[in-house]
């Protein structure tokens, strides 16, 4: 675990059951300045889905908690049933960037019943942390294939990269 307050907050949400912190995290995310066209046309907020087995282990999806809180702050719907895992993946935590990409390739899909809702939408995809963006990009590919017009990303944190000092 990297040092600093941000990583500790994410760890508390994901692994220590501090669910209420998601509202505070979403409040911080909502402070980000977006281009005017994004502010005006974003239509819904979606979480990165967890594998059902991982959600059962944890008891919740941290990205869904963030997405719901962020949607509430922005006055938008949270579409938590649009995107799903097509297959389980291993945890990305200790994978290289190349392994992360392969791990999540084709791992997400839009539910058939949600395609009409998603059609031509501009959605904001929410995750707790971005490392290589492999997961976000795989989700976005599924959303675009499922009919979304634009996918924007919102995360609470960014994992340090090898080039960070």
C-alpha positions as a Markdown table, in Angstrom:
| # | Residue | x | y | z |
|---|---|---|---|---|
| 1 | Unk | 0.0 | 0.0 | 0.0 |
| 2 | Unk | 1.3 | 3.4 | -1.0 |
| 3 | Unk | 1.7 | 6.1 | 1.7 |
| 4 | Unk | -0.5 | 9.1 | 1.9 |
| 5 | Unk | -4.1 | 10.0 | 2.9 |
| 6 | Unk | -5.8 | 9.1 | -0.4 |
| 7 | Unk | -4.6 | 5.5 | -0.5 |
| 8 | Unk | -5.6 | 5.1 | 3.1 |
| 9 | Unk | -9.1 | 6.4 | 2.4 |
| 10 | Unk | -9.5 | 4.0 | -0.6 |
| 11 | Unk | -8.2 | 1.1 | 1.6 |
| 12 | Unk | -10.6 | 1.9 | 4.4 |
| 13 | Unk | -13.6 | 1.9 | 1.9 |
| 14 | Unk | -12.6 | -1.3 | 0.1 |
| 15 | Unk | -11.2 | -3.4 | 2.9 |
| 16 | Unk | -12.3 | -2.0 | 6.3 |
| 17 | Unk | -16.0 | -1.4 | 5.6 |
| 18 | Unk | -16.0 | 2.3 | 5.9 |
| 19 | Unk | -18.9 | 2.7 | 3.5 |
| 20 | Unk | -19.9 | 6.2 | 4.7 |
| 21 | Unk | -16.5 | 7.5 | 3.4 |
| 22 | Unk | -17.8 | 7.0 | -0.2 |
| 23 | Unk | -20.0 | 10.1 | 0.2 |
| 24 | Unk | -17.0 | 12.2 | 1.1 |
| 25 | Unk | -14.9 | 10.8 | -1.7 |
| 26 | Unk | -17.7 | 11.6 | -4.1 |
| 27 | Unk | -17.9 | 15.1 | -2.8 |
| 28 | Unk | -14.2 | 15.5 | -3.6 |
| 29 | Unk | -14.7 | 14.0 | -7.1 |
| 30 | Unk | -17.6 | 16.4 | -7.7 |
| 31 | Unk | -15.3 | 19.4 | -7.2 |
| 32 | Unk | -13.4 | 18.5 | -10.4 |
| 33 | Unk | -13.9 | 21.0 | -13.2 |
| 34 | Unk | -15.2 | 19.4 | -16.4 |
| 35 | Unk | -15.4 | 21.0 | -19.8 |
| 36 | Unk | -18.8 | 22.8 | -20.2 |
| 37 | Unk | -20.0 | 20.3 | -22.8 |
| 38 | Unk | -19.5 | 17.4 | -20.5 |
| 39 | Unk | -21.3 | 19.2 | -17.6 |
| 40 | Unk | -24.2 | 19.9 | -19.9 |
| 41 | Unk | -24.6 | 16.6 | -21.7 |
| 42 | Unk | -23.6 | 13.8 | -19.2 |
| 43 | Unk | -26.7 | 11.8 | -18.7 |
| 44 | Unk | -25.9 | 9.2 | -16.1 |
| 45 | Unk | -23.2 | 7.8 | -13.8 |
| 46 | Unk | -22.1 | 4.1 | -13.9 |
| 47 | Unk | -19.9 | 2.1 | -11.6 |
| 48 | Unk | -17.2 | -0.4 | -12.7 |
| 49 | Unk | -18.9 | -3.7 | -11.9 |
| 50 | Unk | -17.2 | -6.2 | -9.6 |
| 51 | Unk | -17.3 | -9.9 | -10.2 |
| 52 | Unk | -20.2 | -11.4 | -8.3 |
| 53 | Unk | -17.8 | -13.6 | -6.2 |
| 54 | Unk | -15.8 | -10.5 | -5.2 |
| 55 | Unk | -18.9 | -8.5 | -4.4 |
| 56 | Unk | -20.1 | -11.4 | -2.1 |
| 57 | Unk | -16.7 | -11.5 | -0.4 |
| 58 | Unk | -16.7 | -7.7 | 0.2 |
| 59 | Unk | -20.4 | -7.3 | 0.7 |
| 60 | Unk | -20.6 | -4.3 | -1.6 |
| 61 | Unk | -19.1 | -2.7 | -4.7 |
| 62 | Unk | -17.0 | 0.3 | -3.7 |
| 63 | Unk | -17.3 | 1.8 | -7.2 |
| 64 | Unk | -21.1 | 1.5 | -7.0 |
| 65 | Unk | -21.0 | 3.4 | -3.6 |
| 66 | Unk | -19.0 | 6.1 | -5.2 |
| 67 | Unk | -21.1 | 6.2 | -8.4 |
| 68 | Unk | -24.4 | 6.5 | -6.4 |
| 69 | Unk | -23.0 | 9.3 | -4.2 |
| 70 | Unk | -21.6 | 11.2 | -7.2 |
| 71 | Unk | -24.8 | 10.8 | -9.2 |
| 72 | Unk | -26.7 | 12.3 | -6.2 |
| 73 | Unk | -24.4 | 15.3 | -6.0 |
| 74 | Unk | -24.7 | 15.9 | -9.7 |
| 75 | Unk | -28.4 | 15.3 | -9.9 |
| 76 | Unk | -28.0 | 12.4 | -12.4 |
| 77 | Unk | -29.3 | 8.9 | -12.4 |
| 78 | Unk | -26.9 | 6.1 | -11.3 |
| 79 | Unk | -27.2 | 3.2 | -13.8 |
| 80 | Unk | -25.8 | 0.4 | -11.7 |
| 81 | Unk | -27.4 | -2.4 | -13.8 |
| 82 | Unk | -26.2 | -1.5 | -17.3 |
| 83 | Unk | -22.7 | -2.9 | -17.3 |
| 84 | Unk | -21.8 | -6.4 | -16.0 |
| 85 | Unk | -18.8 | -8.7 | -15.8 |
| 86 | Unk | -18.9 | -11.2 | -18.7 |
| 87 | Unk | -16.3 | -13.3 | -16.8 |
| 88 | Unk | -14.4 | -13.2 | -13.6 |
| 89 | Unk | -10.9 | -11.8 | -13.6 |
| 90 | Unk | -8.0 | -12.0 | -11.2 |
| 91 | Unk | -7.2 | -9.0 | -9.0 |
| 92 | Unk | -5.2 | -6.4 | -10.9 |
| 93 | Unk | -3.2 | -5.4 | -7.8 |
| 94 | Unk | 0.1 | -7.2 | -8.6 |
| 95 | Unk | -0.2 | -7.4 | -12.4 |
| 96 | Unk | 2.1 | -5.6 | -14.9 |
| 97 | Unk | 0.4 | -3.1 | -17.3 |
| 98 | Unk | 0.4 | -5.8 | -20.1 |
| 99 | Unk | -1.1 | -8.4 | -17.8 |
| 100 | Unk | -3.7 | -6.0 | -16.6 |
| 101 | Unk | -4.8 | -5.3 | -20.2 |
| 102 | Unk | -5.0 | -9.0 | -21.0 |
| 103 | Unk | -6.8 | -9.7 | -17.8 |
| 104 | Unk | -9.7 | -7.4 | -18.5 |
| 105 | Unk | -9.9 | -7.7 | -22.2 |
| 106 | Unk | -13.5 | -8.7 | -23.0 |
| 107 | Unk | -14.4 | -9.0 | -19.4 |
| 108 | Unk | -17.3 | -6.6 | -19.5 |
| 109 | Unk | -20.6 | -6.3 | -21.4 |
| 110 | Unk | -23.7 | -4.2 | -21.5 |
| 111 | Unk | -26.8 | -6.1 | -20.4 |
| 112 | Unk | -29.1 | -6.7 | -23.3 |
| 113 | Unk | -32.1 | -5.1 | -21.5 |
| 114 | Unk | -30.0 | -1.9 | -21.0 |
| 115 | Unk | -29.0 | -1.2 | -24.7 |
| 116 | Unk | -32.0 | 1.1 | -25.4 |
| 117 | Unk | -31.3 | 3.1 | -22.3 |
| 118 | Unk | -27.6 | 3.5 | -23.2 |
| 119 | Unk | -28.2 | 4.4 | -26.8 |
| 120 | Unk | -26.4 | 7.6 | -27.7 |
| 121 | Unk | -25.8 | 8.5 | -24.0 |
| 122 | Unk | -22.9 | 10.3 | -22.6 |
| 123 | Unk | -22.1 | 8.5 | -19.4 |
| 124 | Unk | -19.5 | 8.9 | -16.6 |
| 125 | Unk | -17.8 | 5.7 | -15.6 |
| 126 | Unk | -16.7 | 5.7 | -11.9 |
| 127 | Unk | -14.0 | 3.7 | -10.2 |
| 128 | Unk | -12.1 | 4.2 | -7.0 |
| 129 | Unk | -8.6 | 4.3 | -8.4 |
| 130 | Unk | -7.0 | 4.3 | -11.9 |
| 131 | Unk | -3.7 | 2.6 | -12.3 |
| 132 | Unk | -3.2 | 1.8 | -16.0 |
| 133 | Unk | -6.8 | 2.5 | -17.1 |
| 134 | Unk | -7.1 | -1.0 | -18.4 |
| 135 | Unk | -10.3 | -1.7 | -16.5 |
| 136 | Unk | -11.8 | 1.7 | -17.4 |
| 137 | Unk | -10.9 | 1.2 | -21.0 |
| 138 | Unk | -12.3 | -2.3 | -21.2 |
| 139 | Unk | -15.6 | -1.0 | -19.6 |
| 140 | Unk | -15.7 | 1.9 | -22.0 |
| 141 | Unk | -15.2 | -0.4 | -25.0 |
| 142 | Unk | -18.2 | -2.5 | -23.8 |
| 143 | Unk | -20.3 | 0.7 | -23.3 |
| 144 | Unk | -19.5 | 2.1 | -26.7 |
| 145 | Unk | -20.2 | -1.3 | -28.3 |
| 146 | Unk | -23.5 | -1.3 | -26.3 |
| 147 | Unk | -24.6 | 2.0 | -27.7 |
| 148 | Unk | -23.1 | 4.8 | -25.6 |
| 149 | Unk | -21.9 | 7.8 | -27.6 |
| 150 | Unk | -19.3 | 9.2 | -25.1 |
| 151 | Unk | -17.8 | 7.7 | -21.9 |
| 152 | Unk | -16.0 | 10.0 | -19.5 |
| 153 | Unk | -14.1 | 8.7 | -16.4 |
| 154 | Unk | -14.1 | 9.8 | -12.8 |
| 155 | Unk | -11.9 | 8.3 | -10.1 |
| 156 | Unk | -11.0 | 9.2 | -6.6 |
| 157 | Unk | -7.3 | 8.5 | -7.0 |
| 158 | Unk | -4.5 | 7.5 | -9.3 |
| 159 | Unk | -2.0 | 4.9 | -8.3 |
| 160 | Unk | 1.6 | 6.0 | -8.6 |
| 161 | Unk | 3.4 | 5.0 | -11.7 |
| 162 | Unk | 7.0 | 4.0 | -12.1 |
| 163 | Unk | 7.8 | 7.5 | -13.5 |
| 164 | Unk | 6.4 | 9.3 | -10.4 |
| 165 | Unk | 9.0 | 10.8 | -8.1 |
